[in-house]
Amino acid sequence: MNKYIAVVDVETTGLSKQSDRIIQLSAIKWNPTEKKILGQWNHYIKPSGKWTISAGAAGITGLTDGFIEEHGESLGDLIPDFIQFIHDCDILTYNGNSFDITFLASDFSREGFEFPMAGRVFYDSMLMEFKLCPRNLAAVFNKYTGKSMEDAGLDAHDSLSDVKATLAVFIKQTENIPLEELCTWPENQLVSPEGSIRNISAPGHKPVYVMAVGKYKDQEIFELAKKDVSYLTWARNNLFSQYTLKVLSGYFREKFNEE
């Protein structure tokens, strides 16, 4: 464990860890003992070689090719200074252990550097939140009933006990929420078996499908296709089930006819 913590984040041209690139790299140096910020590091990056910011990434970050062309610096020129900034730090990210760190290692390698992994703790606040606030049935049951499942005569590894616990949780959750309202919540409008899309339209209306997971969560899928077709191509190959693809095929046909 190092003396300081560097909070790190990147913005990228898109989501592909193979072909997309870093266009902004930022860090804050934090002294956890004194609870004090010691400095910050922030630069826009102009990637080497051929690159372009996807419409989806531009919509989220507000960064454009023109802005990066004008304000971006060479990552190769900046890396030594960045390494010095974080040299005595552990690393903190939000979802970075599966995203930001991968991009950093890849882009550093392209510039002939190795991202300094050794001797660091890599904190991930998103993963820590899941650990600190468990969402498994036993934890939620305890939250709503004040008892462990075992104290209530239930076995957390038995499916009949699980359905009894789930009903007990549901009864508590809905004490002040009519089912007529609850059934309209987008969270409950499952459309795809893998949980990738949901319907946010009111009952009896034409469906409006949005992403239920990922960086584009809650974005309408037809509009998303116009902004970042590469992401939907990835989702088609890696995320969507055959049933979901069938549903979206019909949805897209209707949308094209409306236009």
VOBA-1610 file (N, C-alpha, C; in pm, whole numbers, padded with zeros to 5 digits, always signed):
BEGIN
Met+00085-00119+00000Met+00000+00000+00000Met+00088+00124+00000Asn+00057+00218-00089Asn+00133+00341-00100Asn+00079+00449-00006Lys+00156+00557+00008Lys+00119+00664+00100Lys+00001+00744+00048Tyr-00006+00761-00086Tyr-00109+00845-00145Tyr-00198+00763-00239Ile-00307+00825-00280Ile-00400+00763-00374Ile-00420+00859-00492Ala-00408+00807-00613Ala-00438+00885-00733Ala-00573+00839-00787Val-00667+00932-00791Val-00799+00904-00848Val-00789+00929-00998Val-00816+00828-01078Val-00788+00836-01222Val-00914+00808-01303Asp-00926+00882-01415Asp-01037+00858-01506Asp-00994+00891-01648Val-01050+00818-01745Val-01022+00848-01886Val-01153+00867-01961Glu-01148+00950-02065Glu-01254+00955-02166Glu-01194+00898-02293Thr-01276+00830-02371Thr-01223+00758-02487Thr-01306+00786-02612Thr-01253+00747-02727Thr-01324+00767-02853Thr-01443+00673-02867Gly-01450+00571-02785Gly-01558+00473-02789Gly-01535+00366-02685Leu-01607+00256-02695Leu-01602+00153-02592Leu-01512+00035-02625Ser-01466+00026-02749Ser-01386-00088-02790Ser-01246-00079-02730Lys-01210-00177-02650Lys-01078-00177-02589Lys-00970-00216-02690Gln-01011-00263-02806Gln-00916-00300-02909Gln-00885-00183-03003Ser-00989-00107-03040Ser-00968-00005-03144Ser-00985+00139-03097Asp-01054+00163-02986Asp-01074+00301-02942Asp-00956+00350-02858Arg-00948+00481-02840Arg-00831+00542-02779Arg-00870+00644-02672Ile-00775+00674-02585Ile-00794+00775-02481Ile-00786+00915-02542Ile-00884+01001-02506Ile-00881+01140-02552Ile-00876+01240-02436Gln-00893+01193-02315Gln-00872+01277-02197Gln-00827+01188-02082Leu-00727+01233-02010Leu-00675+01160-01895Leu-00664+01257-01778Ser-00728+01221-01666Ser-00731+01311-01550Ser-00698+01233-01424Ala-00638+01302-01328Ala-00607+01239-01200Ala-00603+01345-01091Ile-00641+01304-00971Ile-00627+01385-00851Ile-00544+01307-00751Lys-00448+01372-00691Lys-00364+01307-00590Lys-00418+01338-00451Trp-00444+01233-00375Trp-00514+01246-00247Trp-00429+01189-00134Asn-00419+01266-00024Asn-00352+01218+00096Asn-00460+01164+00190Pro-00475+01031+00201Pro-00584+00976+00282Pro-00564+00997+00432Thr-00441+01019+00475Thr-00415+01041+00617Thr-00461+01180+00660Glu-00426+01278+00578Glu-00463+01416+00610Glu-00595+01459+00546Lys-00656+01368+00465Lys-00781+01399+00394Lys-00764+01527+00312Lys-00660+01527+00232Lys-00622+01650+00162Lys-00586+01620+00017Ile-00636+01704-00076Ile-00597+01694-00216Ile-00462+01762-00234Leu-00368+01691-00294Leu-00233+01742-00309Leu-00206+01801-00447Gly-00291+01768-00544Gly-00269+01820-00678Gly-00359+01752-00779Gln-00365+01807-00897Gln-00444+01744-01003Gln-00369+01748-01135Trp-00405+01655-01222Trp-00339+01638-01352Trp-00449+01616-01454Asn-00454+01699-01558Asn-00563+01688-01655Asn-00514+01731-01793His-00524+01640-01892His-00481+01673-02027His-00574+01607-02129Tyr-00600+01680-02236Tyr-00668+01621-02351Tyr-00562+01554-02439Ile-00597+01442-02493Ile-00502+01360-02566Ile-00541+01351-02714Lys-00446+01380-02801Lys-00466+01357-02943Lys-00399+01224-02979Pro-00479+01120-03004Pro-00419+00989-03031Pro-00331+00991-03155Ser-00231+00909-03155Ser-00147+00894-03273Ser-00219+00802-03372Gly-00183+00813-03498Gly-00244+00729-03599Gly-00386+00773-03634Lys-00461+00680-03693Lys-00597+00709-03737Lys-00695+00693-03622Trp-00782+00791-03604Trp-00880+00786-03495Trp-00997+00876-03527Thr-01110+00852-03463Thr-01225+00941-03468Thr-01312+00914-03347Ile-01377+01016-03296Ile-01465+01000-03179Ile-01601+00955-03229Ser-01650+00844-03175Ser-01782+00795-03215Ser-01890+00894-03174Ala-02002+00890-03243Ala-02113+00980-03210Ala-02161+00956-03068Gly-02163+00830-03027Gly-02207+00799-02891Gly-02115+00858-02786Ala-01984+00846-02807Ala-01888+00901-02711Ala-01894+01054-02711Ala-01910+01113-02829Ala-01921+01260-02836Ala-02044+01309-02762Gly-02155+01233-02774Gly-02278+01273-02706Gly-02265+01267-02556Ile-02184+01175-02506Ile-02167+01160-02361Ile-02064+01257-02306Thr-01950+01271-02375Thr-01841+01352-02322Thr-01845+01497-02366Gly-01912+01525-02479Gly-01912+01659-02534Gly-01785+01691-02611Leu-01694+01594-02622Leu-01570+01615-02694Leu-01589+01582-02841Thr-01524+01658-02928Thr-01535+01638-03071Thr-01395+01620-03132Asp-01393+01568-03255Asp-01266+01554-03325Asp-01195+01689-03335Gly-01271+01793-03369Gly-01211+01925-03386Gly-01150+01978-03257Phe-01219+01957-03145Phe-01167+02004-03016Phe-01037+01933-02983Ile-01035+01802-03002Ile-00915+01725-02969Ile-00801+01759-03064Glu-00832+01781-03191Glu-00728+01822-03286Glu-00663+01952-03242Glu-00744+02045-03186Glu-00693+02176-03146Glu-00624+02173-03011His-00682+02099-02916His-00635+02106-02778His-00559+01982-02731Gly-00565+01875-02809Gly-00503+01751-02766Gly-00351+01754-02774Glu-00288+01681-02682Glu-00143+01667-02679Glu-00106+01521-02703Ser+00018+01498-02735Ser+00066+01362-02758Ser+00075+01286-02626Leu+00012+01169-02620Leu+00020+01089-02498Leu+00164+01047-02470Gly+00239+01016-02575Gly+00378+00978-02555Gly+00459+01085-02486Asp+00429+01212-02517Asp+00499+01322-02452Asp+00457+01341-02307Leu+00331+01303-02276Leu+00276+01328-02143Leu+00302+01214-02044Ile+00325+01095-02094Ile+00334+00978-02007Ile+00441+00992-01898Pro+00562+01037-01927Pro+00661+01048-01818Pro+00613+01138-01704Asp+00547+01249-01738Asp+00497+01339-01634Asp+00385+01273-01554Phe+00298+01198-01625Phe+00188+01129-01556Phe+00243+01023-01461Ile+00340+00946-01509Ile+00399+00843-01424Ile+00461+00905-01299Gln+00525+01018-01315Gln+00583+01087-01200Gln+00474+01134-01105Phe+00361+01180-01159Phe+00250+01229-01076Phe+00195+01117-00988Ile+00188+00995-01040Ile+00127+00884-00965Ile+00231+00789-00906His+00359+00827-00906His+00465+00730-00874His+00454+00673-00734Asp+00404+00750-00638Asp+00393+00704-00500Asp+00248+00682-00459Cys+00166+00645-00556Cys+00021+00636-00532Cys-00035+00497-00562Asp-00134+00458-00484Asp-00226+00355-00527Asp-00327+00421-00620Ile-00408+00341-00687Ile-00499+00394-00789Ile-00644+00372-00746Leu-00726+00475-00764Leu-00870+00467-00738Leu-00947+00505-00863Thr-01042+00421-00903Thr-01128+00450-01018Thr-01272+00415-00983Tyr-01361+00449-01073Tyr-01499+00400-01063Tyr-01523+00312-01186Asn-01531+00183-01165Asn-01543+00084-01273Asn-01416+00078-01357Gly-01306+00129-01302Gly-01182+00135-01378Gly-01108+00004-01390Asn-01130-00088-01296Asn-01057-00214-01301Asn-01096-00298-01422Ser-01210-00266-01484Ser-01248-00337-01606Ser-01254-00243-01727Phe-01226-00114-01707Phe-01234-00020-01819Phe-01111+00070-01827Asp-01099+00167-01738Asp-00994+00269-01748Asp-00854+00208-01749Ile-00828+00113-01660Ile-00695+00056-01651Ile-00659-00018-01779Thr-00757-00086-01838Thr-00732-00157-01964Thr-00692-00060-02074Phe-00765+00052-02084Phe-00733+00153-02185Phe-00595+00213-02160Leu-00564+00241-02034Leu-00434+00299-02003Leu-00320+00205-02042Ala-00334+00079-02006Ala-00229-00018-02039Ala-00212-00029-02190Ser-00324-00031-02262Ser-00319-00046-02408Ser-00255+00075-02475Asp-00298+00196-02437Asp-00246+00317-02500Asp-00101+00345-02458Phe-00066+00312-02335Phe+00074+00325-02294Phe+00160+00235-02381Ser+00116+00113-02404Ser+00191+00017-02484Ser+00211+00068-02627Arg+00106+00130-02684Arg+00118+00185-02819Arg+00228+00291-02828Glu+00249+00361-02717Glu+00349+00468-02716Glu+00485+00419-02666Gly+00497+00288-02647Gly+00626+00233-02607Gly+00653+00235-02458Phe+00546+00250-02377Phe+00560+00252-02231Phe+00481+00135-02171Glu+00520+00099-02051Glu+00443+00000-01975Glu+00373+00072-01862Phe+00239+00053-01852Phe+00168+00118-01742Phe+00216+00059-01610Pro+00253+00143-01513Pro+00315+00094-01389Pro+00215+00027-01295Met+00197-00103-01312Met+00102-00180-01232Met+00161-00224-01098Ala+00286-00265-01100Ala+00346-00332-00985Ala+00347-00243-00861Gly+00323-00306-00745Gly+00336-00239-00617Gly+00222-00145-00582Arg+00109-00157-00651Arg-00004-00068-00625Arg-00128-00146-00583Val-00210-00080-00504Val-00346-00127-00480Val-00436-00057-00581Phe-00526-00130-00644Phe-00618-00072-00741Phe-00759-00075-00681Tyr-00798+00037-00619Tyr-00931+00049-00561Tyr-01032+00078-00672Asp-01148+00014-00665Asp-01256+00040-00760Asp-01382+00069-00679Ser-01424+00196-00679Ser-01537+00237-00594Ser-01666+00167-00630Met-01686+00133-00758Met-01807+00063-00796Met-01810-00077-00736Leu-01700-00148-00746Leu-01694-00282-00689Leu-01700-00277-00537Met-01641-00174-00479Met-01646-00158-00333Met-01790-00135-00286Glu-01867-00060-00365Glu-02006-00033-00328Glu-02087-00162-00324Phe-02063-00250-00420Phe-02132-00379-00420Phe-02095-00461-00297Lys-01967-00447-00254Lys-01921-00520-00135Lys-01980-00460-00007Leu-01982-00325-00001Leu-02031-00258+00120Leu-02182-00267+00134Cys-02253-00270+00022Cys-02400-00276+00024Cys-02445-00398-00056Pro-02432-00515+00002Pro-02468-00637-00072Pro-02612-00633-00120Arg-02636-00688-00237Arg-02770-00690-00295Arg-02825-00831-00306Asn-02757-00926-00242Asn-02812-01062-00246Asn-02937-01070-00161Leu-03014-01174-00179Leu-03144-01186-00114Leu-03133-01184+00038Ala-03031-01252+00092Ala-03016-01257+00237Ala-02995-01118+00296Ala-02915-01035+00228Ala-02889-00900+00278Ala-03013-00813+00268Val-03087-00823+00158Val-03208-00742+00141Val-03316-00788+00238Phe-03326-00918+00262Phe-03423-00972+00358Phe-03395-00915+00497Asn-03268-00913+00534Asn-03231-00857+00664Asn-03263-00709+00673Lys-03241-00636+00562Lys-03270-00492+00560Lys-03417-00464+00588Tyr-03506-00542+00528Tyr-03649-00514+00538Tyr-03717-00580+00658Thr-03660-00688+00709Thr-03727-00759+00820Thr-03653-00747+00952Gly-03525-00709+00946Gly-03446-00701+01068Gly-03399-00836+01116Lys-03421-00940+01037Lys-03379-01076+01075Lys-03293-01136+00965Ser-03209-01230+01004Ser-03142-01309+00904Ser-03241-01414+00854Met-03217-01469+00736Met-03305-01573+00685Met-03305-01694+00778Glu-03190-01724+00836Glu-03181-01838+00928Glu-03266-01815+01053Asp-03263-01689+01106Asp-03346-01657+01223Asp-03494-01669+01192Ala-03529-01647+01064Ala-03669-01658+01024Ala-03706-01800+00981Gly-03616-01894+01003Gly-03644-02033+00969Gly-03630-02065+00822Leu-03551-01982+00750Leu-03532-02002+00606Leu-03387-02038+00576Asp-03367-02109+00468Asp-03235-02152+00424Asp-03198-02075+00299Ala-03091-01996+00306Ala-03054-01911+00193Ala-03013-01989+00069His-02997-02119+00081His-02956-02200-00034His-03065-02298-00076Asp-03187-02267-00037Asp-03301-02352-00072Asp-03401-02267-00150Ser-03444-02315-00268Ser-03526-02231-00354Ser-03663-02201-00292Leu-03721-02293-00217Leu-03850-02264-00153Leu-03834-02156-00046Ser-03724-02164+00029Ser-03697-02058+00127Ser-03675-01925+00057Asp-03609-01929-00059Asp-03583-01806-00133Asp-03711-01739-00181Val-03807-01818-00227Val-03931-01755-00273Val-04010-01699-00156Lys-04004-01764-00040Lys-04072-01711+00079Lys-04006-01579+00122Ala-03872-01575+00117Ala-03801-01452+00155Ala-03830-01342+00055Thr-03834-01376-00074Thr-03862-01277-00178Thr-04000-01217-00159Leu-04099-01299-00126Leu-04233-01248-00102Leu-04235-01155+00020Ala-04162-01193+00126Ala-04158-01108+00245Ala-04097-00972+00213Val-03991-00971+00132Val-03928-00845+00091Val-04026-00764+00006Phe-04093-00828-00089Phe-04186-00760-00178Phe-04300-00696-00099Ile-04352-00765-00002Ile-04462-00711+00080Ile-04417-00584+00152Lys-04296-00586+00206Lys-04242-00468+00273Lys-04218-00354+00174Gln-04165-00387+00057Gln-04134-00285-00042Gln-04259-00213-00091Thr-04369-00284-00096Thr-04490-00231-00160Thr-04597-00190-00060Glu-04560-00172+00065Glu-04658-00132+00165Glu-04727-00001+00128Asn-04653+00092+00067Asn-04710+00223+00034Asn-04709+00251-00116Ile-04695+00144-00196Ile-04690+00161-00342Ile-04795+00070-00405Pro-04899+00125-00467Pro-05000+00041-00533Pro-04939-00039-00647Leu-04988-00160-00666Leu-04937-00241-00776Leu-04962-00175-00910Glu-05071-00097-00921Glu-05101-00026-01046Glu-04990+00072-01083Glu-04923+00126-00982Glu-04809+00214-01009Glu-04683+00132-01030Leu-04665+00031-00947Leu-04544-00048-00953Leu-04526-00117-01088Cys-04635-00159-01148Cys-04624-00233-01274Cys-04581-00143-01389Thr-04585-00012-01369Thr-04542+00080-01476Thr-04395+00118-01463Trp-04330+00080-01356Trp-04189+00115-01337Trp-04105+00050-01447Pro-04019+00127-01515Pro-03934+00068-01620Pro-03850-00049-01569Glu-03810-00044-01442Glu-03728-00151-01387Glu-03798-00287-01394Asn-03931-00282-01400Asn-04008-00407-01401Asn-04055-00447-01541Gln-04016-00370-01641Gln-04060-00398-01778Gln-03953-00478-01853Leu-03931-00601-01810Leu-03831-00686-01873Leu-03876-00724-02014Val-03788-00704-02110Val-03818-00739-02248Val-03726-00850-02297Ser-03599-00844-02258Ser-03500-00939-02307Ser-03461-01038-02198Pro-03445-01164-02235Pro-03412-01264-02132Pro-03278-01240-02066Glu-03185-01173-02136Glu-03055-01145-02076Glu-03055-01012-02003Gly-03170-00941-02000Gly-03182-00818-01924Gly-03117-00697-01986Ser-03100-00697-02118Ser-03026-00589-02182Ser-03113-00470-02222Ile-03243-00493-02244Ile-03332-00382-02284Ile-03459-00386-02201Arg-03525-00270-02190Arg-03653-00264-02120Arg-03744-00168-02194Asn-03871-00177-02163Asn-03974-00093-02224Asn-04013+00016-02125Ile-04005+00143-02167Ile-04037+00253-02075Ile-04171+00319-02108Ser-04245+00265-02204Ser-04372+00327-02240Ser-04480+00285-02141Ala-04586+00366-02133Ala-04698+00335-02045Ala-04775+00215-02098Pro-04839+00139-02010Pro-04918+00025-02056Pro-05021+00067-02160Gly-05033-00012-02266Gly-05129+00017-02371Gly-05076+00106-02482His-04954+00158-02466His-04892+00243-02567His-04786+00164-02644Lys-04744+00220-02757Lys-04639+00155-02834Lys-04512+00146-02749Pro-04440+00036-02762Pro-04319+00021-02680Pro-04212+00123-02716Val-04138+00161-02616Val-04019+00245-02635Val-03906+00171-02563Tyr-03817+00113-02641Tyr-03712+00029-02584Tyr-03586+00110-02558Val-03531+00091-02438Val-03406+00157-02400Val-03309+00051-02351Met-03181+00088-02351Met-03081-00002-02294Met-03101-00009-02143Ala-03089-00129-02089Ala-03106-00148-01946Ala-02973-00162-01874Val-02865-00174-01949Val-02733-00195-01890Val-02629-00115-01968Gly-02510-00107-01913Gly-02396-00052-01986Gly-02388+00100-01984Lys-02294+00152-02061Lys-02266+00296-02063Lys-02382+00375-02120Tyr-02464+00310-02205Tyr-02577+00379-02266Tyr-02709+00343-02197Lys-02702+00306-02074Lys-02822+00272-01998Lys-02925+00384-02005Asp-03049+00347-02029Asp-03166+00437-02037Asp-03173+00516-02167Gln-03084+00493-02262Gln-03094+00560-02391Gln-03179+00478-02488Glu-03267+00547-02562Glu-03356+00481-02657Glu-03274+00418-02768Ile-03305+00293-02801Ile-03215+00214-02885Ile-03214+00260-03030Phe-03326+00304-03083Phe-03329+00348-03222Phe-03242+00473-03240Glu-03251+00566-03143Glu-03167+00686-03149Glu-03021+00652-03125Leu-02997+00555-03038Leu-02861+00511-03011Leu-02796+00455-03138Ala-02876+00386-03219Ala-02824+00329-03344Ala-02775+00438-03438Lys-02837+00555-03431Lys-02794+00666-03516Lys-02663+00728-03466Lys-02643+00722-03334Lys-02527+00786-03275Lys-02404+00695-03271Asp-02427+00568-03240Asp-02312+00479-03221Asp-02348+00338-03267Val-02353+00320-03398Val-02389+00189-03452Val-02285+00084-03415Ser-02161+00126-03393Ser-02057+00030-03356Ser-02087-00035-03222Tyr-02148+00042-03131Tyr-02182-00017-03001Tyr-02292-00121-03016Leu-02393-00090-03098Leu-02500-00187-03118Leu-02450-00310-03193Thr-02353-00291-03281Thr-02293-00407-03347Thr-02225-00496-03244Trp-02153-00434-03152Trp-02092-00511-03043Trp-02199-00582-02960Ala-02305-00509-02925Ala-02411-00568-02844Ala-02478-00685-02917Arg-02496-00669-03047Arg-02556-00778-03126Arg-02471-00904-03117Asn-02342-00888-03119Asn-02253-01004-03122Asn-02220-01058-02983Asn-02233-00974-02882Asn-02184-01015-02750Asn-02287-01009-02637Leu-02397-00939-02659Leu-02491-00916-02548Leu-02632-00964-02577Phe-02687-00925-02692Phe-02827-00955-02721Phe-02848-01103-02753Ser-02954-01159-02693Ser-02994-01296-02727Ser-03068-01295-02861Gln-03094-01414-02914Gln-03169-01424-03039Gln-03310-01368-03022Tyr-03369-01388-02905Tyr-03503-01334-02881Tyr-03499-01181-02884Thr-03398-01123-02819Thr-03385-00978-02818Thr-03367-00923-02959Leu-03285-00989-03038Leu-03264-00945-03176Leu-03394-00950-03256Lys-03476-01050-03229Lys-03605-01060-03297Lys-03696-00944-03257Val-03700-00913-03128Val-03781-00801-03079Val-03734-00669-03140Leu-03603-00648-03140Leu-03548-00523-03191Leu-03566-00511-03342Ser-03563-00622-03412Ser-03585-00619-03557Ser-03723-00563-03589Gly-03825-00612-03517Gly-03960-00559-03537Gly-03972-00414-03494Tyr-03904-00378-03385Tyr-03906-00241-03335Tyr-03844-00145-03436Phe-03731-00184-03493Phe-03664-00099-03591Phe-03748-00083-03717Arg-03816-00189-03757Arg-03902-00178-03877Arg-04011-00074-03853Glu-04073-00077-03736Glu-04178+00020-03703Glu-04122+00162-03701Lys-04005+00179-03645Lys-03943+00311-03635Lys-03908+00366-03773Phe-03858+00281-03859Phe-03825+00325-03995Phe-03952+00366-04069Asn-04060+00293-04048Asn-04187+00327-04115Asn-04241+00460-04065Glu-04222+00488-03935Glu-04268+00615-03880Glu-04193+00733-03940Glu-04067+00711-03974Glu-03987+00819-04031Glu-04011+00835-04181
//
